[in-house]
Structures are given as C-alpha cells and as structure tokens.
C-alpha cells in the first residue's frame, strides 16, 4: 500500500471529517473508499465541468492574450462599461 498525504484547509477537513464520521468512517477510510470508486471518464468530466481544465475556447483566449492578439484595453472600469454599453 502506498502512503501519501494531502493538504486541505481546516474548514474543509472538519466538514468532511464530520460527514465521514456519520457513516462510521475515518477520514483516511473515506478517502480510500472514494479513490477506489473513481471512474476515469467520470472524473475527467467532473474536472472539466468544475473549471479546473480550460475549455477549448478559454485555451484559445489565453493563447491570444499570451500572444498579444485580440486584446481590448480600457483606462478604467467606467471606460470598460462605456464600451460595453453598460
């Protein structure tokens, strides 16, 4: 068995631990159970829909910004809103 560690904020840990305890599981047991049930395709879709992996459109926009293409610049927020007609 491989031993590992994770870093999460205290609030997330406390909330998760409380939920797991309701099912009679330790934090470690619950994480082990969750990891053993991961379907690669479902996980990929979950990550993509969660915004962790940029969509093709976002990748394109990031590349444009990195290459200095299709960039709009504004003096301030008011200028931006004026140009957007807001």
C-alpha positions as CSV (number, residue, x, y, z in Angstrom):
1,X,0.0,0.0,0.0
2,X,1.2,3.5,-0.9
3,X,1.2,6.1,1.9
4,X,0.6,9.7,0.9
5,X,-0.6,13.0,2.4
6,X,-2.8,15.8,1.3
7,X,-3.1,19.5,2.2
8,X,-6.5,21.0,2.6
9,X,-7.8,23.9,4.6
10,X,-9.0,23.2,8.1
11,X,-12.7,24.1,7.4
12,X,-12.9,21.6,4.5
13,X,-11.2,18.9,6.7
14,X,-13.5,19.5,9.6
15,X,-16.7,19.4,7.5
16,X,-15.6,16.3,5.6
17,X,-14.5,14.5,8.7
18,X,-17.9,15.2,10.3
19,X,-19.7,13.8,7.3
20,X,-17.5,10.7,7.1
21,X,-18.0,10.0,10.9
22,X,-21.7,9.9,10.3
23,X,-21.0,6.8,8.2
24,X,-18.6,5.3,10.7
25,X,-15.6,6.1,8.6
26,X,-12.3,7.8,9.5
27,X,-11.1,10.5,7.1
28,X,-8.5,8.0,5.7
29,X,-11.0,5.2,5.2
30,X,-13.4,7.6,3.4
31,X,-10.7,9.0,1.1
32,X,-9.6,5.4,0.3
33,X,-13.2,4.4,-0.5
34,X,-13.7,7.4,-2.7
35,X,-10.4,6.9,-4.6
36,X,-11.2,3.2,-5.1
37,X,-14.5,4.1,-6.8
38,X,-13.2,6.7,-9.3
39,X,-14.2,6.1,-12.9
40,X,-11.6,7.8,-15.2
41,X,-14.2,9.1,-17.6
42,X,-16.5,10.4,-14.9
43,X,-13.6,12.0,-13.1
44,X,-12.4,13.7,-16.4
45,X,-15.9,15.1,-16.9
46,X,-16.1,16.3,-13.3
47,X,-12.8,18.1,-13.5
48,X,-13.7,19.7,-16.8
49,X,-17.1,20.9,-15.7
50,X,-15.6,22.2,-12.4
51,X,-13.4,24.6,-14.4
52,X,-10.1,23.1,-13.5
53,X,-9.3,22.3,-17.1
54,X,-9.8,25.2,-19.5
55,X,-12.3,24.7,-22.3
56,X,-11.0,24.9,-25.9
57,X,-12.4,28.4,-26.1
58,X,-10.7,29.5,-22.9
59,X,-7.4,28.0,-24.1
60,X,-7.8,29.9,-27.3
61,X,-8.4,33.2,-25.4
62,X,-5.4,32.5,-23.1
63,X,-3.2,31.9,-26.1
64,X,-4.4,35.2,-27.7
65,X,-3.6,37.1,-24.6
66,X,-0.1,35.5,-24.3
67,X,0.5,36.4,-28.0
68,X,-0.9,39.9,-27.7
69,X,-3.8,39.2,-30.1
70,X,-7.4,40.4,-29.8
71,X,-6.8,42.3,-26.6
72,X,-9.0,45.2,-25.5
73,X,-7.6,47.7,-23.2
74,X,-9.5,50.2,-21.0
75,X,-8.5,53.2,-19.0
76,X,-10.7,52.2,-16.1
77,X,-13.9,50.4,-15.2
78,X,-16.0,53.2,-16.4
79,X,-14.3,53.1,-19.8
80,X,-14.9,49.4,-20.0
81,X,-18.6,49.8,-19.1
82,X,-19.0,52.6,-21.6
83,X,-17.5,50.4,-24.4
84,X,-19.8,47.5,-23.3
85,X,-22.8,49.9,-23.2
86,X,-23.5,49.0,-19.6
